[in-house]
Amino acid sequence: MNGLFRAARQLQEFCDARGWRSCFIGGLAVQRWGQPRLTVDVDLTLLAGFGNEAAFVGPLLAAYEGRIPDARDFALRHRVLLLRSAGGAGIDISLGALPFEESVVRRATTASFGPEMELRTCSAEDLIVLKLFAWRLLDRHDAEGVAIRQKGKLDWTYMEEQLRPLSEVKEQPEMMDTLARLRQL
């Protein structure tokens, strides 16, 4: 796990040095807000906007190895850049542009993950919304762990406002049902 945290810190420093706005989501954020679990990669949301993605992808690919042969084209097509750190850790960078993604990064705060290991992660509420939107079984389990661990501290109205349009786009109203169930834990 230490290698993963080192890779995350180096990535955060790389983005910060360029004035890029970003925060960690996924397993590292779960370590902060939910039930700790093993994670094998670093997940980051990087605000790239629409139309300027190559200005972010190019420098990242100059500094990091792509995990797939066509990492640049894949990133520009799918808005996810798949990289590998020098130590071998997988890095998944979501090229954010939507208002919700801007909110996720704006609301992010820094937490200590050990000596000299300060990382900026999304909020607990945004993590729950992201996890429910992803909708995999592991993601729903992570959302439940966050709801349990952060009981009494969460802004449920905010989460409902953010998740509702996402569930409508995906045509998955069960996301809202799951959020309501989590509120009762």
C-alpha positions in Angstrom: 0.0 0.0 0.0 2.9 2.4 0.7 3.8 2.3 -3.0 0.3 3.3 -3.9 0.3 6.2 -1.5 3.7 7.3 -2.9 2.3 7.1 -6.5 -0.7 9.2 -5.4 1.4 11.8 -3.7 3.7 12.1 -6.8 0.6 12.4 -9.1 -0.9 15.1 -6.9 2.4 17.0 -6.9 2.6 16.7 -10.7 -0.9 18.1 -11.1 -0.4 20.9 -8.4 2.9 22.0 -10.0 0.9 22.7 -13.2 -2.0 24.4 -11.4 -4.3 21.6 -12.5 -7.3 21.1 -10.2 -7.8 17.5 -9.1 -8.7 15.2 -6.3 -8.6 11.5 -5.5 -11.7 9.4 -5.7 -12.1 5.6 -5.6 -10.2 3.3 -3.2 -8.0 6.1 -1.6 -11.1 8.1 -0.7 -12.7 5.0 0.6 -9.6 4.6 2.9 -10.5 8.0 4.3 -14.2 7.9 4.6 -15.4 4.3 4.6 -14.4 0.8 5.6 -10.7 0.5 4.7 -10.1 -2.1 2.0 -7.3 -3.2 -0.3 -7.1 -1.1 -3.4 -4.7 -1.7 -6.3 -4.8 1.5 -8.2 -5.0 5.3 -7.9 -8.2 7.0 -9.1 -8.1 10.8 -9.8 -10.5 13.3 -11.2 -8.7 15.9 -13.1 -10.6 18.9 -14.4 -9.8 19.1 -18.1 -12.9 20.7 -19.5 -14.2 20.0 -22.9 -12.0 20.5 -26.0 -8.6 20.9 -24.2 -8.1 17.4 -23.0 -4.9 16.9 -25.1 -3.2 19.7 -23.1 -3.5 17.4 -20.0 -3.0 14.0 -21.6 0.2 14.9 -23.4 2.2 16.0 -20.3 0.9 13.1 -18.3 2.0 10.6 -21.0 5.4 12.3 -21.1 5.8 11.6 -17.4 4.0 8.3 -17.0 3.8 5.1 -19.0 0.4 4.3 -20.6 -1.1 1.0 -19.5 -2.6 0.3 -22.9 -0.9 0.8 -26.3 -3.3 3.6 -27.5 -3.6 5.3 -24.1 -3.7 8.8 -25.7 -6.5 8.0 -28.2 -8.4 6.0 -25.6 -8.3 9.0 -23.2 -9.4 11.5 -25.8 -12.3 9.2 -26.8 -13.4 7.9 -23.4 -12.2 10.7 -21.1 -10.1 8.2 -19.0 -6.3 8.1 -19.1 -4.9 4.7 -18.0 -1.3 5.1 -16.7 1.3 3.2 -14.7 3.5 4.8 -12.1 7.3 4.3 -12.0 6.7 1.8 -9.2 4.1 -0.1 -11.2 0.9 1.2 -9.6 -2.1 1.6 -11.9 -3.4 5.1 -12.3 -6.8 5.9 -13.7 -7.4 9.6 -14.4 -10.9 10.7 -15.2 -10.8 13.9 -17.4 -13.6 15.8 -15.6 -15.7 18.6 -17.2 -19.2 18.3 -16.0 -20.6 20.6 -13.3 -20.8 17.7 -10.8 -17.1 16.9 -11.4 -16.2 20.5 -10.9 -18.2 20.4 -7.6 -16.4 17.2 -6.6 -13.0 18.8 -7.0 -14.0 22.2 -5.5 -15.4 20.4 -2.4 -12.3 18.2 -1.9 -10.2 18.5 1.2 -6.8 17.3 2.3 -6.3 14.4 4.8 -3.3 12.8 6.3 -2.6 9.2 5.3 0.6 9.0 7.3 3.8 11.0 7.9 4.3 13.4 5.0 1.4 11.8 3.2 -1.2 14.5 2.7 -3.7 13.7 -0.1 -6.7 15.6 -1.4 -9.8 13.5 -1.7 -13.4 14.0 -2.6 -15.9 14.5 0.2 -17.7 11.6 1.7 -20.9 12.7 0.1 -19.4 13.0 -3.4 -17.8 9.6 -2.9 -21.2 8.0 -2.2 -22.6 9.6 -5.3 -19.7 8.5 -7.5 -19.9 4.9 -6.1 -23.7 4.7 -6.6 -23.3 6.1 -10.1 -20.6 3.4 -10.9 -23.2 0.8 -9.6 -20.8 -2.2 -9.4 -21.4 -4.4 -6.4 -18.0 -3.4 -4.9 -19.0 0.3 -5.4 -22.3 -0.2 -3.6 -20.5 -1.9 -0.8 -18.1 1.0 -0.5 -21.0 3.5 -0.4 -22.6 1.5 2.4 -19.3 1.5 4.3 -19.0 5.3 4.0 -22.6 5.8 5.1 -22.0 3.6 8.2 -18.7 5.2 9.1 -19.9 8.7 8.5 -23.3 8.2 10.2 -24.8 11.5 11.4 -22.3 13.6 9.4 -23.6 13.4 5.8 -25.5 15.9 3.8 -28.3 13.7 2.4 -30.0 16.5 0.6 -26.9 17.3 -1.4 -26.4 13.7 -2.3 -30.0 13.4 -3.5 -29.6 16.6 -5.6 -26.4 15.3 -7.2 -27.5 11.7 -7.8 -31.0 12.2 -9.1 -29.9 13.6 -12.6 -27.2 11.0 -12.8 -29.6 8.2 -12.1 -32.0 9.7 -14.7 -29.3 9.8 -17.4 -28.4 6.2 -16.7 -32.1 5.3 -16.4 -31.4 3.6 -13.1 -33.9 4.8 -10.5 -32.7 2.1 -8.2 -29.7 4.3 -7.4 -32.1 6.7 -5.6 -33.7 3.7 -3.8 -30.2 2.6 -2.6 -29.4 6.1 -1.4 -32.6 6.1 0.6 -31.7 2.7 2.1 -28.2 4.0 3.0 -29.8 6.9 4.8 -31.6 4.5 7.1 -28.4 2.6 8.2 
